[in-house]
Amino acid sequence: MEKRATFSNLWVAGLFVAPQLLLIFVFFYWPVGEAMYWALTLEPPFGGGNQFVGLQNFEAVFSDRHYWNSVVVSVIFALSMAGLSISVALVLALFADRRLHGHQAYRFTFFLTYAVPAAAVGLAFRFLLAPDAGMVSVVNKLFPGLWNPALNGTQALILVIVAQAWKMAGYNFVFLLAGLQSVPRALVEAAAMDGAGVLRRMRDIQVPLLTPTLFFLLVINITDSFVDSFGIVDLTTGGGPARSTMLLGYKIYLDGFEGKDYSLASAQTLVLIVLMILLTFFQFRFVERRVHYR
């Protein structure tokens, strides 16, 4: 029978957990508590005392059509980015797992995308996909107006989706490659001896056994898309054109720091937290049913 570690003195156990509890309190509970206080009060832009207004800030949020547009855009962005990033990472992991020539270099290179700051990614894609100076400028010369994210909202949304997916592909690649290496080689070799081709082995053996990893990455990617996309949006589109890339996180920044409406921004922050909880609950409630843990 496995023995469990016990502490005869509670203060010793408290010393071990105190740093983690302090971090959770300072960086989670304290900011959330401040946001709840500001969301229920009217915070003057330059201080001077708060006035309790109840749920008026939430009423203003839910009655704002621009806010609901940001919700729709954020959900589309999150689902599209997660699907694209995981799909690309899965293809890269499948090829790297086959130990092709130079696979060690590929493993290191593919992961580097996640180490690049979001601001640098946004700046790079802003120039790479610029309609007049980037690599697509050659295509625009042949087909004028084919690509112009500064004027076309759909193309602007595609731009930020591709940039965020490129950044997250390296993170997803590491987990998927680790998952593929945990698949018993005997299963793959037995399928190969039975005449199953490479694609058949990937589809019927490797990918189904990766469902726990895929589900984990789906939750992480969707959650990350709400909080880690600010730098990319700010440096590529600035929320435009016509609010087509106005994600919730970026709208909170504009209302709170640019518009100096801290109470409205706090109310939006709490709604965003609830939205992320609901999306995570939906994934665990419905998507996890297709996950095979054995």
Backbone as CSV, one residue per row, in Angstrom:
resi,resn,N_x,N_y,N_z,CA_x,CA_y,CA_z,C_x,C_y,C_z
1,MET,0.848,-1.191,0.000,0.000,0.000,0.000,0.890,1.249,0.000
2,GLU,0.561,2.211,-0.879,1.377,3.417,-0.997,1.159,4.327,0.208
3,LYS,2.253,4.802,0.780,2.182,5.683,1.933,2.035,7.133,1.471
4,ARG,1.223,7.880,2.186,1.009,9.278,1.885,1.846,10.143,2.831
5,ALA,2.369,11.242,2.286,3.184,12.146,3.090,2.300,12.894,4.077
6,THR,2.732,12.960,5.313,1.992,13.674,6.355,2.911,14.669,7.045
7,PHE,2.326,15.713,7.607,3.074,16.731,8.321,2.579,16.762,9.760
8,SER,3.507,16.563,10.678,3.120,16.619,12.089,2.862,18.042,12.547
9,ASN,3.513,19.021,11.908,3.323,20.430,12.237,2.624,21.122,11.074
10,LEU,1.477,21.723,11.340,0.717,22.376,10.275,1.440,23.585,9.711
11,TRP,2.270,24.236,10.534,2.949,25.429,10.028,3.971,25.075,8.954
12,VAL,4.521,23.874,8.998,5.453,23.448,7.947,4.709,23.290,6.619
13,ALA,3.534,22.654,6.681,2.731,22.521,5.465,2.295,23.892,4.955
14,GLY,1.979,24.791,5.887,1.586,26.134,5.480,2.684,26.881,4.758
15,LEU,3.952,26.654,5.185,5.071,27.303,4.511,5.219,26.815,3.077
16,PHE,4.889,25.551,2.839,5.013,25.011,1.484,3.943,25.564,0.545
17,VAL,2.742,25.730,1.036,1.635,26.172,0.170,1.472,27.687,0.162
18,ALA,2.117,28.384,1.083,1.942,29.836,1.178,2.352,30.577,-0.095
19,PRO,3.497,30.281,-0.729,3.855,31.025,-1.959,2.816,30.876,-3.066
20,GLN,2.309,29.649,-3.257,1.312,29.447,-4.305,0.004,30.155,-3.971
21,LEU,-0.410,30.077,-2.701,-1.635,30.771,-2.299,-1.481,32.282,-2.445
22,LEU,-0.286,32.800,-2.153,-0.052,34.232,-2.307,-0.147,34.657,-3.765
23,LEU,0.424,33.860,-4.663,0.340,34.168,-6.089,-1.106,34.145,-6.581
24,ILE,-1.865,33.138,-6.153,-3.268,33.047,-6.567,-4.060,34.249,-6.064
25,PHE,-3.801,34.645,-4.831,-4.540,35.778,-4.263,-4.188,37.084,-4.964
26,VAL,-2.878,37.308,-5.199,-2.438,38.586,-5.761,-2.835,38.719,-7.225
27,PHE,-2.703,37.633,-7.995,-2.900,37.731,-9.434,-4.259,37.215,-9.908
28,PHE,-5.099,36.696,-9.006,-6.422,36.235,-9.436,-7.527,36.814,-8.565
29,TYR,-7.550,36.446,-7.279,-8.671,36.854,-6.436,-8.713,38.367,-6.216
30,TRP,-7.566,38.980,-5.999,-7.547,40.422,-5.786,-8.006,41.181,-7.034
31,PRO,-7.469,40.904,-8.249,-7.970,41.617,-9.438,-9.452,41.352,-9.707
32,VAL,-9.906,40.107,-9.521,-11.322,39.812,-9.745,-12.190,40.566,-8.745
33,GLY,-11.729,40.628,-7.495,-12.481,41.378,-6.497,-12.560,42.861,-6.826
34,GLU,-11.451,43.436,-7.301,-11.457,44.835,-7.706,-12.374,45.053,-8.904
35,ALA,-12.358,44.108,-9.851,-13.232,44.233,-11.020,-14.700,44.168,-10.621
36,MET,-15.039,43.300,-9.683,-16.418,43.217,-9.211,-16.828,44.517,-8.520
37,TYR,-15.927,45.109,-7.753,-16.239,46.363,-7.064,-16.454,47.492,-8.069
38,TRP,-15.559,47.587,-9.058,-15.697,48.645,-10.063,-16.908,48.423,-10.948
39,ALA,-17.267,47.144,-11.221,-18.410,46.872,-12.085,-19.730,47.283,-11.439
40,LEU,-19.754,47.326,-10.118,-20.978,47.705,-9.404,-20.983,49.171,-9.003
41,THR,-19.937,49.888,-9.326,-19.852,51.305,-8.976,-19.500,52.114,-10.216
42,LEU,-19.583,53.410,-10.085,-19.182,54.314,-11.160,-17.850,54.927,-10.782
43,GLU,-16.810,54.517,-11.514,-15.451,54.959,-11.238,-15.129,56.198,-12.057
44,PRO,-14.888,57.350,-11.431,-14.511,58.548,-12.187,-13.195,58.325,-12.925
45,PRO,-13.026,58.918,-14.100,-11.800,58.687,-14.888,-10.530,59.072,-14.154
46,PHE,-10.586,60.123,-13.330,-9.380,60.605,-12.657,-9.521,60.537,-11.134
47,GLY,-10.291,59.552,-10.643,-10.444,59.370,-9.220,-11.475,60.312,-8.628
48,GLY,-11.602,60.270,-7.307,-12.531,61.157,-6.639,-13.669,60.451,-5.940
49,GLY,-13.604,59.125,-5.809,-14.639,58.396,-5.096,-15.587,57.655,-6.023
50,ASN,-15.980,56.459,-5.592,-16.881,55.627,-6.386,-18.323,55.820,-5.942
51,GLN,-19.220,55.742,-6.897,-20.648,55.845,-6.620,-21.315,54.527,-6.976
52,PHE,-22.026,53.926,-6.021,-22.682,52.637,-6.250,-23.845,52.812,-7.226
53,VAL,-23.810,51.991,-8.301,-24.850,52.074,-9.331,-25.517,50.727,-9.565
54,GLY,-25.176,49.707,-8.817,-25.809,48.407,-8.977,-25.421,47.734,-10.277
55,LEU,-26.433,47.322,-11.037,-26.207,46.575,-12.281,-26.278,47.461,-13.516
56,GLN,-26.176,48.760,-13.347,-26.294,49.653,-14.496,-25.174,49.438,-15.515
57,ASN,-23.984,49.133,-15.036,-22.874,48.886,-15.968,-23.130,47.642,-16.815
58,PHE,-23.681,46.605,-16.206,-24.003,45.392,-16.965,-25.139,45.651,-17.954
59,GLU,-26.111,46.478,-17.570,-27.190,46.833,-18.496,-26.646,47.593,-19.698
60,ALA,-25.670,48.471,-19.432,-25.055,49.205,-20.542,-24.280,48.270,-21.462
61,VAL,-23.631,47.259,-20.885,-22.882,46.299,-21.692,-23.822,45.491,-22.582
62,PHE,-24.877,44.946,-22.004,-25.772,44.070,-22.759,-26.636,44.826,-23.757
63,SER,-26.794,46.113,-23.585,-27.580,46.904,-24.534,-26.723,47.516,-25.635
64,ASP,-25.428,47.275,-25.593,-24.513,47.827,-26.598,-24.373,46.826,-27.747
65,ARG,-24.807,47.239,-28.945,-24.727,46.327,-30.097,-23.277,46.062,-30.493
66,HIS,-22.398,47.020,-30.227,-20.984,46.802,-30.546,-20.384,45.705,-29.661
67,TYR,-20.897,45.595,-28.447,-20.381,44.546,-27.566,-20.773,43.171,-28.084
68,TRP,-22.027,43.010,-28.511,-22.459,41.723,-29.037,-21.728,41.381,-30.333
69,ASN,-21.389,42.406,-31.111,-20.570,42.153,-32.295,-19.201,41.614,-31.894
70,SER,-18.631,42.156,-30.804,-17.338,41.666,-30.325,-17.436,40.231,-29.824
71,VAL,-18.566,39.877,-29.208,-18.759,38.499,-28.746,-18.756,37.536,-29.929
72,VAL,-19.502,37.887,-30.976,-19.568,37.018,-32.163,-18.195,36.903,-32.816
73,VAL,-17.511,38.026,-32.976,-16.185,38.012,-33.600,-15.202,37.199,-32.769
74,SER,-15.275,37.318,-31.450,-14.351,36.589,-30.572,-14.582,35.085,-30.642
75,VAL,-15.840,34.662,-30.687,-16.141,33.237,-30.770,-15.673,32.671,-32.111
76,ILE,-15.941,33.407,-33.202,-15.467,32.962,-34.517,-13.944,32.877,-34.533
77,PHE,-13.308,33.880,-33.977,-11.838,33.896,-33.921,-11.300,32.724,-33.115
78,ALA,-11.900,32.457,-31.956,-11.408,31.394,-31.081,-11.544,30.023,-31.741
79,LEU,-12.717,29.735,-32.295,-12.942,28.420,-32.906,-12.096,28.234,-34.159
80,SER,-12.020,29.273,-35.000,-11.243,29.159,-36.238,-9.762,29.024,-35.948
81,MET,-9.262,29.838,-35.019,-7.843,29.781,-34.686,-7.473,28.434,-34.088
82,ALA,-8.301,27.930,-33.170,-8.005,26.647,-32.535,-8.004,25.522,-33.560
83,GLY,-9.010,25.500,-34.440,-9.069,24.456,-35.459,-7.883,24.503,-36.404
84,LEU,-7.521,25.704,-36.867,-6.404,25.830,-37.797,-5.076,25.491,-37.129
85,SER,-4.852,26.000,-35.944,-3.577,25.778,-35.265,-3.372,24.306,-34.920
86,ILE,-4.404,23.671,-34.389,-4.275,22.259,-34.020,-4.103,21.391,-35.259
87,SER,-4.801,21.715,-36.337,-4.676,20.929,-37.576,-3.267,21.016,-38.140
88,VAL,-2.718,22.221,-38.196,-1.355,22.384,-38.711,-0.351,21.675,-37.806
89,ALA,-0.516,21.825,-36.491,0.407,21.173,-35.561,0.314,19.655,-35.653
90,LEU,-0.891,19.136,-35.892,-1.054,17.680,-36.006,-0.325,17.151,-37.235
91,VAL,-0.426,17.860,-38.346,0.287,17.432,-39.563,1.794,17.467,-39.338
92,LEU,2.284,18.537,-38.725,3.725,18.637,-38.455,4.187,17.538,-37.499
93,ALA,3.379,17.254,-36.473,3.756,16.214,-35.515,3.764,14.831,-36.155
94,LEU,2.813,14.577,-37.035,2.766,13.278,-37.712,3.993,13.069,-38.594
95,PHE,4.438,14.110,-39.268,5.631,13.989,-40.097,6.889,13.884,-39.245
96,ALA,6.957,14.654,-38.169,8.135,14.584,-37.308,8.222,13.232,-36.607
97,ASP,7.080,12.634,-36.297,7.073,11.343,-35.624,7.572,10.230,-36.530
98,ARG,7.512,10.429,-37.837,7.998,9.413,-38.776,9.515,9.430,-38.914
99,ARG,10.157,10.332,-38.168,11.626,10.412,-38.139,12.216,10.562,-39.546
100,LEU,11.676,11.542,-40.266,12.229,11.854,-41.568,13.603,12.498,-41.404
101,HIS,14.294,12.669,-42.518,15.644,13.232,-42.467,15.597,14.648,-41.892
102,GLY,16.378,14.889,-40.836,16.410,16.188,-40.193,15.301,16.417,-39.195
103,HIS,14.693,15.346,-38.676,13.543,15.513,-37.782,13.933,16.195,-36.470
104,GLN,15.152,16.042,-36.020,15.571,16.705,-34.792,15.556,18.225,-34.958
105,ALA,16.026,18.694,-36.102,16.005,20.135,-36.366,14.572,20.636,-36.503
106,TYR,13.703,19.818,-37.111,12.313,20.224,-37.269,11.640,20.411,-35.909
107,ARG,11.912,19.516,-34.975,11.291,19.608,-33.649,11.638,20.924,-32.975
108,PHE,12.896,21.295,-33.051,13.319,22.544,-32.415,12.746,23.753,-33.139
109,THR,12.738,23.710,-34.470,12.285,24.855,-35.262,10.794,25.081,-35.098
110,PHE,10.001,24.022,-35.100,8.556,24.172,-35.013,8.130,24.772,-33.674
111,PHE,8.848,24.486,-32.609,8.469,24.997,-31.297,8.786,26.483,-31.142
112,LEU,9.711,27.004,-31.936,10.145,28.383,-31.772,9.016,29.383,-31.985
113,THR,7.989,29.017,-32.730,6.907,29.967,-32.996,6.214,30.392,-31.707
114,TYR,6.108,29.487,-30.735,5.435,29.830,-29.485,6.286,30.748,-28.624
115,ALA,7.602,30.733,-28.817,8.493,31.576,-28.024,8.501,33.022,-28.509
116,VAL,7.954,33.280,-29.685,7.932,34.640,-30.226,6.822,35.434,-29.551
117,PRO,7.097,36.628,-29.028,6.038,37.431,-28.392,4.923,37.772,-29.370
118,ALA,3.719,37.939,-28.834,2.558,38.233,-29.679,2.751,39.539,-30.447
119,ALA,3.369,40.523,-29.812,3.592,41.802,-30.493,4.508,41.634,-31.704
120,ALA,5.545,40.803,-31.561,6.454,40.559,-32.681,5.752,39.799,-33.799
121,VAL,4.889,38.856,-33.431,4.128,38.112,-34.435,3.202,39.048,-35.211
122,GLY,2.505,39.922,-34.473,1.611,40.865,-35.134,2.356,41.794,-36.078
123,LEU,3.519,42.292,-35.656,4.304,43.191,-36.498,4.813,42.471,-37.744
124,ALA,5.245,41.210,-37.575,5.758,40.453,-38.714,4.660,40.181,-39.741
125,PHE,3.489,39.744,-39.279,2.406,39.444,-40.211,1.830,40.709,-40.830
126,ARG,1.948,41.817,-40.128,1.473,43.083,-40.702,2.258,43.431,-41.959
127,PHE,3.567,43.156,-41.950,4.389,43.439,-43.122,4.343,42.301,-44.134
128,LEU,4.294,41.051,-43.655,4.275,39.924,-44.581,3.031,39.917,-45.455
129,LEU,1.884,40.280,-44.867,0.620,40.241,-45.599,0.110,41.640,-45.926
130,ALA,1.007,42.605,-45.963,0.608,43.951,-46.366,0.235,43.952,-47.849
131,PRO,-0.853,44.602,-48.218,-1.303,44.541,-49.619,-0.403,45.299,-50.583
132,ASP,0.413,46.244,-50.093,1.218,47.068,-50.993,2.714,46.824,-50.880
133,ALA,3.156,46.121,-49.805,4.596,45.947,-49.638,4.979,44.516,-49.298
134,GLY,4.038,43.689,-48.917,4.346,42.322,-48.537,4.425,41.395,-49.724
135,MET,4.498,40.095,-49.418,4.623,39.118,-50.501,3.346,39.007,-51.321
136,VAL,2.205,39.435,-50.752,0.959,39.376,-51.521,0.809,40.571,-52.450
137,SER,1.734,41.527,-52.378,1.652,42.674,-53.282,1.820,42.251,-54.732
138,VAL,2.573,41.156,-54.954,2.732,40.642,-56.312,1.404,40.143,-56.849
139,VAL,0.640,39.462,-55.979,-0.674,38.975,-56.394,-1.624,40.136,-56.635
140,ASN,-1.523,41.185,-55.804,-2.402,42.340,-55.976,-2.113,43.097,-57.268
141,LYS,-0.875,43.004,-57.749,-0.566,43.640,-59.020,-1.248,42.916,-60.176
142,LEU,-1.357,41.592,-60.046,-2.037,40.826,-61.084,-3.549,40.923,-60.952
143,PHE,-4.023,40.938,-59.703,-5.462,41.029,-59.428,-5.686,42.190,-58.456
144,PRO,-5.828,43.390,-58.934,-5.952,44.569,-58.057,-7.131,44.443,-57.088
145,GLY,-6.847,44.738,-55.810,-7.886,44.708,-54.789,-8.245,43.331,-54.282
146,LEU,-7.480,42.294,-54.684,-7.812,40.937,-54.241,-7.603,40.776,-52.739
147,TRP,-6.544,41.388,-52.205,-6.247,41.260,-50.774,-5.964,42.642,-50.193
148,ASN,-6.825,43.081,-49.296,-6.628,44.366,-48.639,-7.328,44.342,-47.287
149,PRO,-6.662,43.804,-46.255,-7.292,43.712,-44.928,-7.570,45.059,-44.285
150,ALA,-6.982,46.131,-44.816,-7.269,47.450,-44.269,-8.674,47.923,-44.625
151,LEU,-9.261,47.352,-45.677,-10.603,47.745,-46.106,-11.612,46.615,-45.999
152,ASN,-11.159,45.375,-46.075,-12.051,44.217,-46.059,-12.031,43.584,-44.668
153,GLY,-13.191,43.590,-43.993,-13.256,43.066,-42.630,-13.003,41.577,-42.551
154,THR,-13.508,40.816,-43.513,-13.296,39.365,-43.513,-11.825,39.025,-43.656
155,GLN,-11.137,39.734,-44.558,-9.710,39.495,-44.750,-8.908,39.921,-43.520
156,ALA,-9.337,40.966,-42.849,-8.653,41.389,-41.622,-8.789,40.328,-40.530
157,LEU,-9.978,39.727,-40.418,-10.177,38.668,-39.440,-9.338,37.439,-39.791
158,ILE,-9.255,37.124,-41.078,-8.409,36.010,-41.516,-6.949,36.285,-41.151
159,LEU,-6.530,37.524,-41.289,-5.145,37.889,-40.970,-4.817,37.616,-39.507
160,VAL,-5.668,38.044,-38.578,-5.374,37.839,-37.159,-5.533,36.366,-36.777
161,ILE,-6.433,35.645,-37.426,-6.580,34.210,-37.158,-5.316,33.465,-37.564
162,VAL,-4.814,33.756,-38.751,-3.605,33.080,-39.244,-2.408,33.420,-38.362
163,ALA,-2.282,34.672,-37.951,-1.148,35.072,-37.112,-1.188,34.371,-35.759
164,GLN,-2.347,34.343,-35.124,-2.464,33.675,-33.820,-2.286,32.169,-33.952
165,ALA,-2.812,31.579,-35.026,-2.654,30.139,-35.244,-1.191,29.783,-35.469
166,TRP,-0.462,30.624,-36.194,0.970,30.389,-36.410,1.713,30.393,-35.083
167,LYS,1.347,31.315,-34.203,2.020,31.399,-32.905,1.734,30.179,-32.037
168,MET,0.492,29.709,-32.022,0.108,28.597,-31.157,0.481,27.240,-31.740
169,ALA,0.834,27.180,-33.015,1.147,25.893,-33.645,2.334,25.217,-32.970
170,GLY,3.326,25.981,-32.565,4.491,25.395,-31.904,4.141,24.774,-30.571
171,TYR,3.287,25.448,-29.803,2.840,24.906,-28.515,2.071,23.598,-28.721
172,ASN,1.162,23.592,-29.672,0.380,22.383,-29.941,1.250,21.252,-30.466
173,PHE,2.261,21.612,-31.252,3.142,20.602,-31.842,3.848,19.785,-30.772
174,VAL,4.323,20.422,-29.720,5.060,19.714,-28.659,4.165,18.661,-28.005
175,PHE,2.943,19.022,-27.662,2.043,18.080,-26.997,1.618,16.949,-27.936
176,LEU,1.347,17.280,-29.188,0.910,16.245,-30.131,2.043,15.275,-30.447
177,LEU,3.253,15.792,-30.563,4.391,14.901,-30.814,4.623,13.982,-29.620
178,ALA,4.495,14.519,-28.406,4.632,13.681,-27.217,3.535,12.623,-27.169
179,GLY,2.321,13.007,-27.567,1.236,12.033,-27.603,1.469,10.938,-28.633
180,LEU,1.986,11.304,-29.787,2.269,10.304,-30.817,3.365,9.339,-30.377
181,GLN,4.356,9.844,-29.667,5.440,8.978,-29.216,5.002,8.045,-28.095
182,SER,3.870,8.354,-27.453,3.351,7.457,-26.420,2.459,6.367,-26.992
183,VAL,2.109,6.458,-28.278,1.320,5.405,-28.919,2.199,4.166,-29.064
184,PRO,1.757,3.005,-28.622,2.578,1.784,-28.733,2.994,1.500,-30.168
185,ARG,4.284,1.349,-30.376,4.779,1.081,-31.720,4.279,-0.261,-32.238
186,ALA,3.969,-1.173,-31.314,3.497,-2.489,-31.748,2.186,-2.382,-32.528
187,LEU,1.312,-1.455,-32.124,0.047,-1.278,-32.842,0.275,-0.778,-34.262
188,VAL,1.149,0.221,-34.392,1.420,0.778,-35.717,2.105,-0.251,-36.605
189,GLU,3.055,-0.988,-36.053,3.769,-1.994,-36.847,2.856,-3.143,-37.229
190,ALA,1.951,-3.530,-36.333,1.007,-4.602,-36.668,0.075,-4.165,-37.790
191,ALA,-0.379,-2.915,-37.754,-1.238,-2.417,-38.825,-0.485,-2.365,-40.151
192,ALA,0.797,-2.005,-40.090,1.599,-1.966,-41.312,1.784,-3.364,-41.888
193,MET,1.970,-4.353,-41.020,2.118,-5.732,-41.491,0.821,-6.259,-42.092
194,ASP,-0.310,-5.729,-41.627,-1.595,-6.139,-42.188,-1.923,-5.441,-43.491
195,GLY,-1.055,-4.560,-43.931,-1.251,-3.902,-45.218,-1.821,-2.500,-45.130
196,ALA,-1.993,-1.944,-43.931,-2.519,-0.581,-43.792,-1.458,0.424,-44.209
197,GLY,-1.847,1.371,-45.049,-0.929,2.394,-45.499,-0.678,3.447,-44.424
198,VAL,0.159,4.432,-44.769,0.523,5.471,-43.807,-0.709,6.274,-43.395
199,LEU,-1.497,6.708,-44.366,-2.680,7.511,-44.060,-3.703,6.713,-43.267
200,ARG,-3.838,5.431,-43.590,-4.802,4.586,-42.868,-4.366,4.410,-41.415
201,ARG,-3.080,4.237,-41.178,-2.591,4.091,-39.806,-2.780,5.384,-39.014
202,MET,-2.546,6.498,-39.673,-2.767,7.779,-39.000,-4.233,7.962,-38.632
203,ARG,-5.126,7.649,-39.563,-6.551,7.906,-39.360,-7.184,6.960,-38.356
204,ASP,-6.822,5.683,-38.396,-7.513,4.671,-37.587,-6.802,4.334,-36.276
205,ILE,-5.526,4.676,-36.152,-4.786,4.298,-34.942,-4.247,5.504,-34.210
206,GLN,-3.423,6.284,-34.871,-2.709,7.348,-34.176,-3.622,8.500,-33.747
207,VAL,-4.415,9.019,-34.676,-5.280,10.158,-34.340,-6.333,9.796,-33.288
208,PRO,-7.036,8.635,-33.381,-7.989,8.300,-32.304,-7.339,8.200,-30.919
209,LEU,-6.107,7.710,-30.858,-5.433,7.607,-29.566,-4.940,8.966,-29.065
210,LEU,-4.994,9.968,-29.921,-4.581,11.318,-29.525,-5.747,12.160,-29.012
211,THR,-6.949,11.611,-28.948,-8.107,12.427,-28.575,-7.977,13.095,-27.205
212,PRO,-7.391,12.468,-26.183,-7.204,13.223,-24.924,-6.321,14.449,-25.101
213,THR,-5.245,14.307,-25.872,-4.364,15.442,-26.124,-5.056,16.503,-26.963
214,LEU,-5.810,16.084,-27.978,-6.527,17.031,-28.819,-7.573,17.802,-28.023
215,PHE,-8.253,17.120,-27.119,-9.254,17.787,-26.294,-8.600,18.803,-25.358
216,PHE,-7.484,18.416,-24.760,-6.748,19.344,-23.891,-6.313,20.587,-24.659
217,LEU,-5.778,20.395,-25.863,-5.315,21.527,-26.655,-6.474,22.392,-27.127
218,LEU,-7.609,21.789,-27.393,-8.779,22.572,-27.789,-9.186,23.535,-26.680
219,VAL,-9.226,23.042,-25.445,-9.581,23.899,-24.313,-8.545,25.004,-24.123
220,ILE,-7.268,24.652,-24.191,-6.199,25.631,-23.976,-6.196,26.689,-25.079
221,ASN,-6.364,26.273,-26.330,-6.308,27.217,-27.438,-7.471,28.196,-27.410
222,ILE,-8.670,27.700,-27.120,-9.831,28.586,-27.066,-9.689,29.575,-25.912
223,THR,-9.234,29.085,-24.759,-9.031,29.982,-23.622,-7.946,31.010,-23.913
224,ASP,-6.866,30.564,-24.517,-5.749,31.463,-24.803,-6.130,32.531,-25.823
225,SER,-7.037,32.210,-26.740,-7.405,33.163,-27.787,-8.082,34.405,-27.223
226,PHE,-8.688,34.291,-26.043,-9.364,35.444,-25.447,-8.405,36.373,-24.710
227,VAL,-7.246,35.860,-24.310,-6.359,36.654,-23.449,-5.013,36.958,-24.081
228,ASP,-4.614,36.233,-25.117,-3.262,36.387,-25.652,-3.251,36.961,-27.063
229,SER,-4.367,37.481,-27.515,-4.459,37.983,-28.884,-4.358,39.498,-28.969
230,PHE,-4.183,40.162,-27.840,-4.184,41.628,-27.830,-3.070,42.201,-28.699
231,GLY,-1.841,41.711,-28.510,-0.717,42.262,-29.253,-0.861,42.110,-30.749
232,ILE,-1.380,40.963,-31.186,-1.546,40.724,-32.617,-2.591,41.663,-33.199
233,VAL,-3.738,41.791,-32.527,-4.799,42.668,-33.028,-4.347,44.127,-33.026
234,ASP,-3.653,44.538,-31.986,-3.253,45.933,-31.857,-2.280,46.344,-32.950
235,LEU,-1.377,45.452,-33.346,-0.343,45.807,-34.308,-0.715,45.474,-35.752
236,THR,-1.770,44.716,-35.964,-2.151,44.367,-37.331,-3.349,45.171,-37.821
237,THR,-4.439,45.167,-37.063,-5.668,45.798,-37.538,-6.190,46.889,-36.615
238,GLY,-5.793,46.891,-35.346,-6.314,47.876,-34.412,-7.810,47.750,-34.177
239,GLY,-8.345,46.539,-34.350,-9.771,46.313,-34.151,-10.621,46.560,-35.374
240,GLY,-10.065,47.124,-36.416,-10.826,47.432,-37.628,-10.564,46.427,-38.727
241,PRO,-11.085,46.703,-39.914,-11.932,47.854,-40.239,-13.391,47.616,-39.837
242,ALA,-14.057,48.679,-39.436,-15.473,48.637,-39.051,-15.723,47.601,-37.962
243,ARG,-14.798,47.524,-36.978,-14.912,46.628,-35.815,-14.955,45.148,-36.203
244,SER,-14.428,44.806,-37.345,-14.464,43.409,-37.790,-13.496,42.533,-37.011
245,THR,-12.486,43.121,-36.376,-11.537,42.359,-35.552,-11.525,42.872,-34.115
246,MET,-12.622,43.465,-33.687,-12.715,43.996,-32.326,-13.016,42.857,-31.356
247,LEU,-11.984,42.154,-30.934,-12.146,41.066,-29.984,-12.466,41.621,-28.601
248,LEU,-13.012,40.762,-27.746,-13.452,41.213,-26.421,-12.303,41.785,-25.603
249,GLY,-11.170,41.120,-25.629,-10.032,41.611,-24.867,-9.569,42.975,-25.344
250,TYR,-9.589,43.191,-26.646,-9.159,44.474,-27.190,-10.194,45.561,-26.912
251,LYS,-11.465,45.215,-26.939,-12.516,46.188,-26.624,-12.437,46.625,-25.156
252,ILE,-12.151,45.678,-24.276,-11.982,46.035,-22.861,-10.834,47.027,-22.696
253,TYR,-9.757,46.804,-23.419,-8.619,47.731,-23.353,-9.011,49.121,-23.852
254,LEU,-9.716,49.195,-24.981,-10.088,50.491,-25.536,-11.039,51.241,-24.608
255,ASP,-12.032,50.522,-24.057,-12.996,51.186,-23.173,-12.359,51.601,-21.845
256,GLY,-11.458,50.764,-21.328,-10.886,51.048,-20.029,-9.729,52.021,-20.063
257,PHE,-8.767,51.824,-20.976,-7.553,52.631,-20.973,-7.610,53.799,-21.951
258,GLU,-8.304,53.625,-23.061,-8.439,54.720,-24.004,-9.654,55.589,-23.673
259,GLY,-10.783,54.932,-23.368,-11.986,55.678,-23.048,-12.122,56.078,-21.594
260,LYS,-11.233,55.586,-20.726,-11.223,55.908,-19.292,-12.527,55.508,-18.586
261,ASP,-13.236,54.546,-19.135,-14.468,54.058,-18.494,-14.131,52.750,-17.791
262,TYR,-13.550,52.842,-16.599,-13.075,51.668,-15.889,-14.225,50.786,-15.415
263,SER,-15.331,51.375,-15.070,-16.472,50.594,-14.590,-17.043,49.739,-15.704
264,LEU,-17.219,50.311,-16.890,-17.741,49.541,-18.024,-16.760,48.456,-18.432
265,ALA,-15.474,48.763,-18.416,-14.464,47.759,-18.755,-14.449,46.625,-17.739
266,SER,-14.650,46.938,-16.470,-14.685,45.899,-15.434,-15.893,44.985,-15.624
267,ALA,-17.037,45.577,-15.960,-18.231,44.762,-16.218,-18.001,43.838,-17.407
268,GLN,-17.357,44.332,-18.452,-17.054,43.492,-19.613,-16.070,42.385,-19.248
269,THR,-15.138,42.682,-18.357,-14.181,41.667,-17.928,-14.882,40.512,-17.227
270,LEU,-15.820,40.825,-16.351,-16.554,39.775,-15.641,-17.401,38.958,-16.611
271,VAL,-18.012,39.618,-17.596,-18.791,38.888,-18.598,-17.883,37.980,-19.415
272,LEU,-16.673,38.454,-19.727,-15.717,37.631,-20.473,-15.312,36.399,-19.672
273,ILE,-15.114,36.557,-18.369,-14.770,35.414,-17.522,-15.891,34.386,-17.534
274,VAL,-17.133,34.866,-17.434,-18.282,33.954,-17.470,-18.375,33.261,-18.822
275,LEU,-18.114,33.991,-19.908,-18.153,33.400,-21.247,-17.109,32.307,-21.392
276,MET,-15.905,32.532,-20.887,-14.856,31.518,-20.955,-15.235,30.282,-20.139
277,ILE,-15.870,30.494,-18.988,-16.319,29.363,-18.168,-17.384,28.557,-18.910
278,LEU,-18.318,29.252,-19.565,-19.380,28.562,-20.296,-18.818,27.775,-21.475
279,LEU,-17.875,28.353,-22.203,-17.264,27.634,-23.323,-16.505,26.406,-22.842
280,THR,-15.786,26.540,-21.734,-15.071,25.387,-21.178,-16.041,24.313,-20.711
281,PHE,-17.143,24.725,-20.067,-18.157,23.770,-19.633,-18.764,23.049,-20.828
282,PHE,-19.043,23.784,-21.914,-19.604,23.172,-23.115,-18.648,22.130,-23.684
283,GLN,-17.366,22.432,-23.688,-16.390,21.482,-24.216,-16.340,20.223,-23.365
284,PHE,-16.333,20.374,-22.044,-16.285,19.196,-21.174,-17.606,18.427,-21.201
285,ARG,-18.701,19.135,-21.434,-20.016,18.478,-21.396,-20.321,17.721,-22.671
286,PHE,-19.913,18.246,-23.820,-20.304,17.649,-25.086,-19.119,17.109,-25.894
287,VAL,-18.019,17.873,-25.954,-16.885,17.438,-26.769,-16.167,16.262,-26.138
288,GLU,-16.075,16.243,-24.804,-15.318,15.184,-24.122,-15.940,13.807,-24.328
289,ARG,-17.184,13.749,-24.733,-17.814,12.451,-24.972,-17.107,11.660,-26.084
290,ARG,-16.451,12.379,-26.983,-15.756,11.718,-28.087,-14.292,11.404,-27.760
291,VAL,-13.897,11.651,-26.527,-12.525,11.419,-26.115,-12.374,9.988,-25.603
292,HIS,-11.343,9.309,-26.076,-11.060,7.932,-25.646,-9.817,7.963,-24.755
293,TYR,-10.012,7.664,-23.476,-8.896,7.696,-22.540,-8.236,6.319,-22.417
294,ARG,-8.817,5.313,-23.014,-8.216,3.967,-22.931,-8.139,3.341,-24.304
